[in-house]
Amino acid sequence: MKLQRSRASKRGRIEIIPMIDVMFFLLATFMLASLAMQRLDAVKLDLPQGVAQPLTAQAPLTLGITRDGQLQLNRQAVTLNQLAASVKRLLGPDGDVVVAADAGAPNGLVVQAMLQARQGGAAHFLIAVQRDRP
């Protein structure tokens, strides 16, 4: 006697719609995870408000001055005495230096840092400001 199977064997098929849903979910998860892993090593500065045109594609040298008087040249800590030599070493051919000074930074220190950068070969100074919100 031959027994019949209760279910006839069906050929399996792959559903494409759930696979697309899973792929979009994985894509979104990896995008959010990669954004969360980014580290921004920038110094927290409270820039003054103002209107300015955006910079060109070439990235100039950035001089950061914090509220408590610390100087940073391209995110590297420097002292006022080392500033001229560091600017001379890192300055590009155009001679532009972006001054990103905190709104609470001492004005005298900002001027002294700009004078030291001028001795290091800086030709033009660009002042970093925060855009006004309409």
Rosetta blueprint (number, residue, H / E / L):
1 M L
2 K L
3 L L
4 Q L
5 R L
6 S L
7 R L
8 A L
9 S L
10 K L
11 R L
12 G L
13 R L
14 I L
15 E L
16 I H
17 I H
18 P H
19 M H
20 I H
21 D H
22 V H
23 M H
24 F H
25 F H
26 L H
27 L H
28 A H
29 T H
30 F H
31 M H
32 L H
33 A H
34 S H
35 L H
36 A H
37 M L
38 Q L
39 R L
40 L L
41 D L
42 A L
43 V L
44 K L
45 L L
46 D L
47 L L
48 P L
49 Q E
50 G E
51 V L
52 A L
53 Q L
54 P L
55 L L
56 T L
57 A L
58 Q L
59 A L
60 P L
61 L E
62 T E
63 L E
64 G E
65 I E
66 T L
67 R L
68 D L
69 G L
70 Q L
71 L E
72 Q E
73 L E
74 N L
75 R L
76 Q E
77 A E
78 V E
79 T L
80 L L
81 N L
82 Q L
83 L H
84 A H
85 A H
86 S H
87 V H
88 K H
89 R H
90 L H
91 L L
92 G L
93 P L
94 D L
95 G L
96 D E
97 V E
98 V E
99 V E
100 A E
101 A E
102 D L
103 A L
104 G L
105 A L
106 P L
107 N H
108 G H
109 L H
110 V H
111 V H
112 Q H
113 A H
114 M H
115 L H
116 Q H
117 A H
118 R H
119 Q H
120 G L
121 G L
122 A L
123 A L
124 H E
125 F E
126 L E
127 I E
128 A L
129 V L
130 Q E
131 R E
132 D L
133 R L
134 P L
